Amino acid sequence: MALKINGTSVIDDNKNLVNVVGIYTTVTNNQTTPKTIVNREFVSVTEDNGGSGVTITLPASPVAGNEVAIQVGNFKNTVIARNESNIMGIAQDLTIDRVNITVNLFFTDTTRGWRIV
């Protein structure tokens, strides 16, 4: 069963995000391999690559106001690679260790880097 808002499907019968407009200019569904995302991209990671996880790399050279979102399915170990920018003020990659979650990241500055919002 699809999910609709005002008569327009936003999640189809196969649980894929569709017809998304607004903040995200690129929507990537069913990502199962490593990927570098771009500003204003929403990526849905739907498989854990046989238990080894999937790495999503943040945009290179972000500027204040850049925003991305990563959604993971019912598994753990999706790595968000920082691509040389801090995440929450720390120079480390972020591992999503919860199932069925979406993480929104907003770039503030070079010191604080990407902030979880």
Buried (B, 14 or more C-beta within 10 A) or exposed (E): EEEEEEEEBBBBEEBBBBEBEEEBEEBBBBBEEEBEBBBBBBBBBBBBBEEEBBBBBBBEEBEEEBBBBBBBBEBBBBBBBBBEBBBEEEEEBBEBEEEEEEBBBBBBEEEBBBBEE
